[in-house]
């Protein structure tokens, strides 16, 4: 029976496992590097992104966190389903993260650029429609 890591060893083992997953593809890197993503956003000069009203944002909006959720009435809708990093913040941050996730997933699937552009346009159209 393998010996379990001590609590002191657990953090480093988890970080190493995350880094191995992130090294597999650009999409996995985007998914696994939330902290660096926000550091990158903060480093942008001036007002590079539109400043939306402070609302609850997922904080971890990527393709892997979108999926079907069933309602009590039996309906099924595609929704964000991971809120462990939710914060009150700029909605543009979630949109940029989701767009980056969609684009890296498309690139990893060898989809042509026009398909990637269409995916991103549909994402923005859906967001605008929701308002």
Backbone as a chain_set.jsonl record, in Angstrom:
{"seq": "XXXXXXXXXXXXXXXXXXXXXXXXXXXXXXXXXXXXXXXXXXXXXXXXXXXXXXXXXXXXXXXXXXXXXXXXXXXXXXXXXXXXXXXXXXXXXXXXXXXXXXXXXXXXXXXXXXXXXXXXXXXXXXXXXXX", "coords": {"N": [[0.848, -1.178, 0.0], [0.685, 2.156, -0.961], [2.354, 4.894, 0.588], [0.768, 7.702, 1.964], [1.1, 11.19, 1.157], [2.463, 13.626, 3.413], [0.742, 16.367, 5.074], [2.365, 18.632, 4.674], [3.743, 17.961, 2.354], [1.771, 17.748, 0.472], [0.827, 20.152, -0.83], [2.941, 20.873, -2.618], [3.013, 18.595, -4.238], [0.484, 18.772, -5.467], [0.785, 21.204, -6.846], [2.843, 20.473, -8.608], [1.508, 18.495, -10.104], [-0.498, 20.063, -11.295], [1.135, 21.736, -12.873], [2.212, 19.841, -14.663], [-0.105, 19.072, -16.058], [-0.736, 21.538, -17.224], [1.377, 21.864, -18.972], [0.76, 20.274, -21.097], [-0.808, 21.427, -23.135], [-1.682, 24.545, -24.801], [-4.329, 25.215, -24.178], [-4.82, 23.801, -21.777], [-2.984, 25.143, -20.232], [-4.091, 27.738, -20.082], [-6.421, 27.12, -18.673], [-5.382, 26.286, -16.235], [-4.08, 28.399, -14.996], [-5.053, 30.661, -13.46], [-4.269, 32.664, -11.595], [-2.013, 33.886, -12.83], [-3.27, 34.858, -15.074], [-4.911, 36.936, -14.036], [-2.893, 38.586, -13.065], [-1.724, 39.321, -15.475], [-3.874, 40.775, -16.605], [-3.989, 42.948, -14.808], [-1.585, 44.14, -15.378], [-1.928, 45.435, -17.766], [-1.683, 48.431, -19.603], [-3.247, 51.573, -18.848], [-6.641, 51.875, -19.795], [-7.276, 49.266, -21.062], [-9.286, 47.402, -21.317], [-12.866, 47.443, -21.497], [-14.614, 49.005, -18.839], [-16.758, 47.44, -16.913], [-19.816, 47.298, -14.929], [-19.356, 46.554, -11.461], [-19.979, 43.285, -10.832], [-21.106, 39.971, -9.83], [-18.783, 37.712, -10.928], [-17.649, 34.766, -12.568], [-14.933, 34.213, -12.348], [-13.365, 32.141, -13.099], [-13.841, 31.555, -15.719], [-13.981, 29.435, -18.206], [-13.844, 27.157, -20.966], [-14.069, 24.524, -19.943], [-15.641, 24.855, -17.714], [-18.172, 25.328, -18.53], [-21.328, 23.949, -19.098], [-24.027, 21.48, -19.302], [-26.856, 22.084, -17.281], [-29.459, 20.865, -15.332], [-32.827, 21.825, -14.82], [-35.35, 21.975, -12.225], [-37.729, 21.493, -13.467], [-37.116, 19.791, -15.496], [-35.935, 20.918, -17.682], [-33.015, 21.696, -19.646], [-30.12, 23.605, -19.654], [-27.293, 25.361, -21.012], [-24.797, 26.452, -18.928], [-22.632, 28.391, -16.753], [-20.803, 26.482, -14.466], [-19.104, 26.398, -12.286], [-18.087, 27.899, -9.499], [-16.094, 28.42, -7.644], [-14.126, 30.337, -7.636], [-15.409, 32.711, -7.674], [-15.976, 36.193, -7.729], [-16.665, 39.647, -7.002], [-16.486, 41.665, -9.706], [-15.116, 43.046, -12.766], [-17.071, 42.402, -15.558], [-15.907, 42.107, -18.057], [-13.504, 40.807, -17.633], [-14.162, 38.099, -17.265], [-15.218, 37.579, -19.797], [-12.998, 37.929, -21.484], [-11.382, 35.863, -20.538], [-12.975, 33.608, -21.136], [-13.102, 33.874, -23.932], [-10.397, 33.555, -24.569], [-10.046, 30.935, -23.731], [-11.82, 29.59, -25.478], [-10.578, 30.205, -27.94], [-8.023, 29.006, -27.654], [-8.791, 26.34, -27.376], [-9.957, 25.906, -29.868], [-7.737, 26.301, -31.525], [-6.102, 24.229, -30.648], [-7.562, 22.159, -31.663], [-7.103, 22.299, -34.29], [-8.756, 23.944, -35.836], [-9.844, 26.158, -38.443], [-8.966, 29.663, -38.641], [-11.188, 31.281, -39.272], [-13.322, 29.864, -38.225], [-12.759, 29.992, -35.518], [-12.99, 32.769, -35.14], [-15.723, 33.031, -35.681], [-16.813, 31.537, -33.567], [-16.09, 33.16, -31.393], [-17.46, 35.491, -32.05], [-20.105, 34.6, -31.824], [-20.134, 34.068, -29.095], [-19.902, 36.682, -28.05], [-22.218, 37.812, -29.167], [-24.179, 36.32, -27.847], [-23.734, 37.156, -25.228], [-24.38, 39.881, -25.456], [-27.068, 39.621, -26.161], [-28.122, 38.6, -23.82], [-28.29, 40.814, -22.245]], "CA": [[0.0, 0.0, 0.0], [1.54, 3.356, -1.014], [2.287, 5.821, 1.719], [0.168, 8.991, 1.615], [1.978, 12.33, 1.472], [2.131, 14.408, 4.611], [0.13, 17.657, 4.707], [3.393, 19.557, 4.187], [4.133, 17.541, 1.013], [0.602, 17.739, -0.408], [0.756, 21.349, -1.675], [3.909, 20.794, -3.706], [2.564, 17.54, -5.154], [-0.624, 19.307, -6.248], [1.34, 22.192, -7.769], [3.565, 19.738, -9.654], [0.503, 17.855, -10.96], [-1.101, 21.132, -12.104], [2.114, 22.157, -13.88], [2.28, 18.794, -15.684], [-1.314, 19.198, -16.881], [-0.652, 22.79, -17.988], [2.399, 21.731, -20.012], [0.266, 19.43, -22.19], [-1.367, 22.189, -24.252], [-2.016, 25.932, -24.464], [-5.651, 25.246, -23.542], [-4.647, 23.377, -20.384], [-2.268, 26.222, -19.552], [-5.073, 28.793, -19.784], [-7.328, 26.615, -17.645], [-4.73, 26.057, -14.948], [-3.242, 29.501, -14.549], [-5.927, 31.789, -13.152], [-3.531, 33.74, -10.92], [-1.21, 34.619, -13.811], [-4.22, 35.562, -15.935], [-5.276, 38.203, -13.401], [-1.686, 39.424, -13.044], [-1.61, 39.856, -16.831], [-4.893, 41.815, -16.763], [-3.591, 44.103, -14.004], [-0.395, 44.762, -15.968], [-2.275, 46.142, -18.997], [-1.63, 49.88, -19.383], [-4.448, 52.388, -19.049], [-7.943, 51.211, -19.792], [-7.26, 48.373, -22.216], [-10.568, 46.713, -21.381], [-13.994, 48.256, -21.02], [-14.878, 48.865, -17.406], [-18.173, 47.143, -16.681], [-20.238, 47.475, -13.542], [-18.909, 45.444, -10.613], [-21.008, 42.266, -10.646], [-20.538, 38.652, -9.558], [-18.237, 37.027, -12.097], [-17.217, 33.406, -12.265], [-13.534, 34.25, -11.926], [-12.683, 30.99, -13.68], [-14.706, 31.298, -16.862], [-13.311, 28.784, -19.32], [-14.651, 26.171, -21.655], [-14.313, 23.364, -19.094], [-16.621, 25.175, -16.675], [-19.486, 25.496, -19.142], [-21.918, 22.64, -19.347], [-25.47, 21.381, -19.107], [-27.438, 22.041, -15.937], [-30.878, 20.532, -15.424], [-33.737, 22.523, -13.924], [-36.307, 21.122, -11.523], [-38.826, 21.167, -14.395], [-36.605, 18.893, -16.522], [-35.248, 21.654, -18.754], [-31.556, 21.656, -19.599], [-29.509, 24.799, -20.241], [-25.844, 25.491, -20.893], [-24.507, 27.519, -17.975], [-21.394, 28.286, -15.99], [-21.093, 25.553, -13.374], [-18.0, 26.344, -11.336], [-18.041, 29.231, -8.903], [-15.186, 28.438, -6.5], [-13.285, 31.533, -7.692], [-16.297, 33.846, -7.932], [-15.673, 37.463, -7.064], [-17.323, 40.797, -7.602], [-15.462, 42.253, -10.551], [-15.429, 43.541, -14.099], [-17.505, 41.289, -16.415], [-14.992, 41.952, -19.197], [-12.46, 39.837, -17.274], [-14.668, 36.76, -17.573], [-15.363, 37.433, -21.245], [-11.665, 37.745, -22.068], [-10.92, 34.516, -20.175], [-13.735, 32.641, -21.923], [-12.658, 33.994, -25.322], [-9.064, 32.952, -24.641], [-10.245, 29.496, -23.629], [-12.402, 29.127, -26.746], [-9.574, 30.321, -29.003], [-6.973, 27.987, -27.492], [-9.4, 25.038, -27.665], [-10.104, 25.824, -31.322], [-6.395, 26.142, -32.107], [-5.67, 22.874, -30.32], [-8.341, 21.235, -32.487], [-6.721, 22.611, -35.671], [-9.84, 24.597, -36.563], [-9.377, 27.352, -39.149], [-9.167, 30.939, -37.96], [-12.533, 31.807, -39.489], [-14.199, 29.171, -37.277], [-12.468, 30.583, -34.209], [-13.613, 34.099, -35.135], [-17.173, 32.831, -35.607], [-17.111, 31.123, -32.186], [-15.969, 34.324, -30.518], [-18.562, 36.394, -32.38], [-21.313, 34.035, -31.222], [-20.034, 34.284, -27.649], [-20.232, 38.088, -27.792], [-23.632, 38.017, -29.498], [-24.964, 35.746, -26.755], [-23.595, 38.033, -24.069], [-25.16, 41.094, -25.733], [-28.471, 39.235, -26.135], [-28.523, 38.413, -22.419], [-28.61, 42.127, -21.674]], "C": [[0.894, 1.243, 0.0], [1.293, 4.264, 0.187], [1.728, 7.163, 1.243], [1.128, 10.124, 1.951], [1.525, 13.021, 2.755], [1.454, 15.702, 4.165], [1.138, 18.658, 4.162], [3.815, 19.231, 2.749], [2.999, 17.716, 0.004], [0.57, 18.948, -1.353], [1.705, 21.258, -2.858], [3.526, 19.715, -4.707], [1.427, 18.034, -6.045], [-0.151, 20.353, -7.259], [2.078, 21.514, -8.924], [2.587, 19.083, -10.629], [-0.164, 18.894, -11.861], [-0.149, 21.563, -13.212], [2.259, 21.128, -14.996], [1.08, 18.873, -16.62], [-1.215, 20.433, -17.775], [0.342, 22.68, -19.137], [1.904, 20.944, -21.213], [-0.253, 20.229, -23.384], [-1.599, 23.633, -23.828], [-3.369, 26.034, -23.757], [-5.559, 24.842, -22.068], [-3.916, 24.451, -19.583], [-3.227, 27.339, -19.153], [-5.978, 28.361, -18.642], [-6.662, 26.568, -16.274], [-3.997, 27.237, -14.361], [-4.044, 30.77, -14.275], [-5.151, 32.949, -12.535], [-2.715, 34.556, -11.914], [-2.102, 35.397, -14.776], [-4.582, 36.912, -15.331], [-4.073, 39.135, -13.259], [-1.495, 40.081, -14.408], [-2.622, 40.975, -17.046], [-4.5, 43.093, -16.02], [-2.422, 44.854, -14.632], [-0.708, 45.547, -17.236], [-2.31, 47.646, -18.735], [-2.982, 50.55, -19.615], [-5.725, 51.594, -18.929], [-8.053, 50.332, -21.032], [-8.587, 47.649, -22.4], [-11.684, 47.659, -20.96], [-14.224, 47.986, -19.538], [-16.378, 48.667, -17.218], [-18.532, 47.374, -15.225], [-19.733, 46.312, -12.697], [-20.087, 44.503, -10.321], [-20.323, 40.958, -10.238], [-20.067, 38.058, -10.875], [-17.712, 35.682, -11.638], [-15.787, 33.393, -11.744], [-12.709, 33.128, -12.526], [-13.461, 30.566, -14.918], [-13.88, 30.731, -18.01], [-14.19, 27.67, -19.833], [-14.997, 24.973, -20.774], [-15.341, 23.606, -18.007], [-17.988, 25.521, -17.243], [-20.059, 24.114, -19.397], [-23.396, 22.627, -19.052], [-25.835, 21.335, -17.625], [-28.932, 21.806, -16.106], [-31.664, 21.329, -14.397], [-34.689, 21.539, -13.275], [-37.451, 20.692, -12.44], [-38.369, 20.254, -15.531], [-35.911, 19.593, -17.676], [-33.737, 21.558, -18.559], [-31.035, 22.892, -20.309], [-28.0, 24.728, -20.074], [-25.562, 26.686, -19.993], [-23.104, 27.341, -17.406], [-21.699, 27.414, -14.779], [-19.944, 25.396, -12.39], [-17.802, 27.741, -10.762], [-17.067, 29.318, -7.731], [-14.251, 29.647, -6.502], [-14.113, 32.779, -7.975], [-15.913, 35.048, -7.085], [-16.574, 38.535, -7.669], [-16.251, 41.523, -8.404], [-16.017, 42.712, -11.885], [-15.854, 42.372, -14.992], [-16.607, 41.083, -17.632], [-13.898, 40.936, -18.894], [-12.91, 38.419, -17.582], [-14.796, 36.553, -19.074], [-14.011, 37.208, -21.92], [-11.165, 36.332, -21.767], [-11.662, 33.453, -20.981], [-13.3, 32.683, -23.386], [-11.286, 33.342, -25.517], [-9.171, 31.435, -24.583], [-10.814, 28.922, -24.923], [-11.356, 29.134, -27.864], [-8.483, 29.265, -28.869], [-7.522, 26.592, -27.747], [-9.546, 24.849, -29.176], [-8.751, 25.59, -31.989], [-5.867, 24.739, -31.856], [-6.402, 21.816, -31.121], [-8.074, 21.458, -33.973], [-7.873, 23.189, -36.483], [-9.3, 25.828, -37.281], [-9.713, 28.626, -38.38], [-10.57, 31.492, -38.115], [-13.532, 31.133, -38.546], [-13.996, 29.745, -35.877], [-13.127, 31.954, -34.098], [-15.124, 33.988, -35.007], [-17.592, 32.417, -34.194], [-17.101, 32.33, -31.251], [-17.09, 35.328, -30.784], [-19.862, 35.892, -31.77], [-21.303, 34.201, -29.701], [-20.429, 35.723, -27.299], [-21.694, 38.401, -28.102], [-24.52, 37.477, -28.374], [-24.908, 36.608, -25.508], [-24.434, 39.293, -24.264], [-26.666, 40.786, -25.662], [-28.985, 39.097, -24.696], [-28.87, 39.727, -21.751], [-29.806, 42.722, -22.364]], "O": [[1.765, 1.377, 0.86], [0.183, 4.373, 0.708], [2.175, 7.696, 0.228], [1.886, 10.033, 2.917], [0.349, 12.99, 3.118], [1.576, 16.095, 3.004], [0.806, 19.451, 3.28], [4.204, 20.13, 2.004], [3.252, 17.82, -1.196], [0.315, 18.788, -2.546], [1.309, 21.54, -3.99], [3.698, 19.907, -5.911], [1.406, 17.749, -7.243], [-0.628, 20.386, -8.393], [1.955, 21.929, -10.076], [2.805, 19.11, -11.84], [-0.373, 18.645, -13.048], [-0.565, 21.737, -14.357], [2.415, 21.502, -16.159], [1.23, 18.754, -17.836], [-1.571, 20.378, -18.952], [0.171, 23.332, -20.167], [2.562, 20.941, -22.253], [-0.153, 19.77, -24.522], [-1.703, 23.922, -22.636], [-3.536, 26.844, -22.845], [-6.165, 25.486, -21.211], [-4.192, 24.646, -18.399], [-3.183, 27.829, -18.024], [-6.268, 29.151, -17.744], [-7.323, 26.789, -15.259], [-3.348, 27.101, -13.324], [-3.731, 31.833, -14.811], [-5.358, 34.1, -12.918], [-2.72, 35.785, -11.854], [-1.727, 36.474, -15.24], [-4.565, 37.926, -16.028], [-4.23, 40.354, -13.327], [-1.146, 41.259, -14.49], [-2.279, 42.016, -17.608], [-4.661, 44.193, -16.548], [-2.283, 46.062, -14.442], [0.161, 46.259, -17.74], [-2.904, 48.088, -17.751], [-3.757, 50.134, -20.477], [-5.86, 50.738, -18.055], [-8.832, 50.621, -21.941], [-8.966, 47.321, -23.524], [-11.467, 48.569, -20.159], [-14.044, 46.865, -19.061], [-17.163, 49.606, -17.349], [-17.66, 47.615, -14.39], [-19.689, 45.182, -13.183], [-21.054, 44.877, -9.657], [-19.098, 40.853, -10.296], [-20.844, 37.916, -11.819], [-17.376, 35.49, -10.47], [-15.464, 32.654, -10.813], [-11.48, 33.163, -12.468], [-13.708, 29.381, -15.14], [-13.168, 31.463, -18.698], [-15.17, 27.292, -19.192], [-16.112, 24.458, -20.853], [-15.864, 22.652, -17.432], [-18.87, 25.962, -16.507], [-19.356, 23.216, -19.858], [-23.961, 23.627, -18.609], [-25.202, 20.638, -16.831], [-29.589, 22.46, -16.916], [-31.234, 21.491, -13.255], [-34.818, 20.4, -13.724], [-38.07, 19.652, -12.219], [-39.15, 19.968, -16.439], [-35.356, 18.935, -18.557], [-33.251, 21.363, -17.444], [-31.45, 23.197, -21.427], [-27.49, 24.123, -19.131], [-26.025, 27.795, -20.257], [-22.478, 26.292, -17.557], [-22.735, 27.583, -14.135], [-19.829, 24.363, -11.732], [-17.392, 28.657, -11.474], [-17.203, 30.213, -6.896], [-13.644, 29.954, -5.476], [-13.59, 33.783, -8.457], [-15.577, 34.934, -5.906], [-17.17, 38.334, -8.728], [-15.233, 41.946, -7.855], [-17.229, 42.756, -12.096], [-15.076, 41.434, -15.171], [-16.559, 39.982, -18.18], [-13.412, 40.268, -19.807], [-12.132, 37.62, -18.103], [-14.511, 35.465, -19.574], [-13.898, 36.385, -22.828], [-10.591, 35.677, -22.637], [-11.047, 32.499, -21.459], [-13.148, 31.635, -24.014], [-11.051, 32.661, -26.515], [-8.464, 30.731, -25.304], [-10.347, 27.891, -25.409], [-11.262, 28.182, -28.64], [-8.06, 28.688, -29.871], [-6.81, 25.739, -28.276], [-9.289, 23.764, -29.699], [-8.636, 24.779, -32.908], [-5.259, 24.129, -32.736], [-5.918, 20.691, -31.249], [-8.745, 20.868, -34.82], [-7.961, 22.953, -37.687], [-8.386, 26.479, -36.775], [-10.638, 28.649, -37.568], [-11.095, 32.111, -37.189], [-14.492, 31.771, -38.113], [-14.96, 29.956, -35.141], [-13.749, 32.267, -33.083], [-15.741, 34.778, -34.293], [-18.607, 32.891, -33.683], [-17.997, 32.494, -30.422], [-17.61, 35.944, -29.854], [-20.644, 36.688, -31.249], [-22.345, 34.445, -29.093], [-21.198, 35.952, -26.365], [-22.333, 39.167, -27.381], [-25.503, 38.115, -27.998], [-25.91, 36.773, -24.812], [-25.122, 39.727, -23.341], [-27.443, 41.598, -25.16], [-30.131, 39.434, -24.399], [-29.653, 39.76, -20.802], [-30.229, 43.827, -22.024]]}, "num_chains": 1, "name": "protein.A"}
